[in-house]
Amino acid sequence: MAELERISPDASQLEESNLLMKLRESLIDDGGQSTEVTHPYGISIYPNNVAYFVWSAISIIGMVAAGVCWWKNPW
């Protein structure tokens, strides 16, 4: 992103094209038959990773507690 912000507004189309091609080469891995985008692990849910962990932990604890209560008093 910093690289894109550094390019001047009066840059030539060739400079812009070269920058975009360089950026594309660094973000996309061409693996022969398939093409993959390079991204950090977990980036798809990155902003909410902690919230998802807490939510799942509370859910698991709740399910265990409900199972214990049901096991002790099944209706």
N, C-alpha and C positions, 0 to 999 in steps of 0.2 A: 504494500500500500504506500509505503514511504517513497518507493521508487516512482510510482505513478504520480504522487504529489509533487515530486521534484522536477518533473518535466515542465518546461516553460510553455506558456500558451502560444508563443510564436514559433514553436518547434516545427520543423518540416515534417511532412508526412512520412518521409523515410525514417527519421529519428523515432517517431511514434510507432511506426510499424516494427522497427528493430526492437524497441523496448517491449512491445506486446509479444513478439515472437520469443524473446528471451524469457519473459514471464511465463508464457505457455510451456516452454521447454522445462522450466523448473517445477511447474505444477502438475504436468501430465507425464505419466510413465507409459511409454509405448512398449508393451510387452509382446511384440509379435502379432498374435491374433487378437489380443484384447488391449484396450486402453484404459488405464486407471488414473483417477485424480489423486494426487498426493495430498493427504490431510492428516492431522494428528488423530490418534486413536480417541474415539469418544466425542469427536467434534460435532456429530449430528445432534447430540443432546447436551453438549457442553454447558450451556448456561444453567441447566437444571440438574446436573449430576448429583449435587448434594441433596437437593429436594427429592429426587427419585430414590436415593439411598435411604433417607429418613422415612419416606413414605413406605417403602418396602419393608424396612425394619419394623415400623409400627404395625404394619399389616401382618407380618409374621408373628409378632408378639401377640397381637389380638387374636389371630387364628389359634395359636397354642393355648391362650387363656380360655377361649371359647370351647376348645376341645376338652380341656381339663374340666371346665364347668359342666359340660354335657356328659362327660364320662362319670362324674360324681353324681349327677342328678339327671339321668336320661328321661325326661318328661315325667 
